[in-house]
Amino acid sequence: MTTLAIIGAGKGLGAAVARRFGAEGFSVALISRHQGRLDALAAELGGDGITARGFTADVRDPASIAAALEQATEQLGPIQVMQYSPLPQKDFMRPVLETMPADLVGPVEFSIYGPVAAVHKVLPGMRFLPDGGGTILFVNGGSAVTPGAKVTGTSIAFAGLTAYAQLLHDELADEGIHVGQLIIPGGIEPESSDKSPEALAELLWQQHVTRGEFRTTAPEKGSPA
């Protein structure tokens, strides 16, 4: 059995993605900073028949991400799919003229150092999967492609992440490893038919199975459910 690792797992999109992939037979490694919340979500998923466990890590600490992914592999099996989707902190989103060098440290650690550490931990195992088909998925807000003057930290850091992810996509395609990005402009809309956590989870599942273009973009405004 192979594993889906969700870095930044929570009760919204993370839970929906866990259920979508879990329905296909994946075990799920839930990774975030709060063990109690992870354990509660793992128990909830277990009630749905999905094998899930929580592992704590801080995405701004590359060593902790590597350790969590190693534990997940040891306890749940090889990681076939990794999703990087933690929510950025509010203090990353300062107006451009108020943003100082120190204000960019957190966003860069969060959106560049963290993803690079995670990719380097899972990539060797993906290369040795018996059936191939490893997938790395990045989930970002609209500022990853359209910078916003009021969210400078995320705009700059997401741009760096986007460049890194695009380079990975191009470099790994010949090895059968797919790298994709899902852009969610304006955020998740739980009551929408096409921007709800479940609808977005389906987009991520389709990125994994169709292995097509690098980027998928959710609608700007969701349709009523």
Secondary structure as UniProt FT lines:
FT   STRAND          3..7
FT   TURN            11..12
FT   HELIX           13..22
FT   TURN            23..25
FT   STRAND          27..32
FT   HELIX           35..47
FT   TURN            48..49
FT   STRAND          52..56
FT   TURN            59..60
FT   HELIX           62..76
FT   STRAND          79..84
FT   HELIX           90..92
FT   HELIX           96..98
FT   HELIX           101..104
FT   HELIX           105..108
FT   HELIX           109..113
FT   HELIX           114..127
FT   TURN            130..131
FT   STRAND          135..141
FT   HELIX           142..144
FT   TURN            149..150
FT   HELIX           152..172
FT   HELIX           173..175
FT   STRAND          178..184
FT   TURN            185..186
FT   TURN            190..191
FT   HELIX           197..210
FT   STRAND          215..217
//
